Amino acid sequence: MAILLIYLQQLLNQTGSKSKHISFNKGFMINLKSHKIICQQFPIKETGLTIIEMVIAIAIISIIASVGIPRLQGMFHSNRVAALANEFIGNLNLARSEAVRRSERVVLCVSVDGQTCATEGSWDQGWIIFVDPKANNTVEQDDQLLRIRGPLDNNVKMVGNTNVQRSITFLANGAVAGIGTGTITLCSHKQGIELRLIRTGRMRSERTTCS
């Protein structure tokens, strides 16, 4: 130990330092005069947020969330109904084109079991498309099913007016049987799309607000 202290003293003399102490970054210091090793806790610079800064940051985050989250939810439901509306329109176009191609009646109807047309309920329960050669709006054993769509999510509603309440029938010329104008409204929360079907078999859509 004494040899180490003498060596350190010589080292300081060579560098021209007049200091009587040598400090190390491990938390201890050597006093060259008393030849003692002194342990000490060097101050650590703390970084971080004060309580006031944290409160301000939380308040800003809360304001941003209160404005941004409802807007994001609205966009989500808007995109959702748009996707479902496009899917239903695609199914209508399929039924219409198959009726023309086959020169037979093709029916799109509400279905709960994916096999028969429902006598109650609405489009959000799901639907099927089938060829109806006997023109009785009933799926019989020999009738061909073209498409089966399962139920929509619980918070999505899809309701048709009297003309298209539970079924739409396309004739061999592509027109809709026995209809003036049919309206189907698709809603997810307050976001909605209204689908309007005319006798020629064409459909157009427009945004609407649901209650």
Phi, psi and omega in degrees: 000315181298320179299320180296318180295318179298319180297318179295321178297317178296322180296320178292320179297322180293327181274354178081013182279139178260007183290141178263002182230148171237122181256145178239153184281006179263006175097020175220162185221143179252124175269112185286339182281314181265356182057039179246147174261121184251123175272136180212154179259110179287144179296137179254128179285118182267139177237153180151191182258144172281169180298320180296317179296322178294318179297318179296317180297317179296320179296318179295316179298320181295320179295315180297318181294319182295332179270318187281321185296313177301323179294319178294322178296319178298318178296320180298311182291326177296314179294327180295310181293328178295318180294318179292322178297317178296323178296316182293319178298320176299321177293321176298316180296324177297311181299318181294314182293325178291324177297318179291316183295321183270347186056042179220162176290138175232132185247137170245120185220159175295136179216135178267322185261357181074012182229330183227161177280136180281149179260359176207170181093189185225180188296336181291352175283346183115171182206166176227159173236129180215156177279133185237072184295334181271358176054042178244009179054031180228135178281113178256174188301323183269355181286143184265126175276128181259332183202139175234126178238124181287179182294152176279171178300156185300326183268015176247129179244141181218106189234135178255156176283186187305319184293330182229039186298315181222356180203153176223126181245127178258134179273174183297337178269004178091354179280163178266132182286133171054049182217143170270276175228128178252142181234128176238126182252127181248125185228140169226106189058235182265358180270131183213162175225134178254124180257126181245120181251126179255170188300329181290350180098001179273151180226143173230158184231153176209151181290149177212165178254129181264148180277000000 
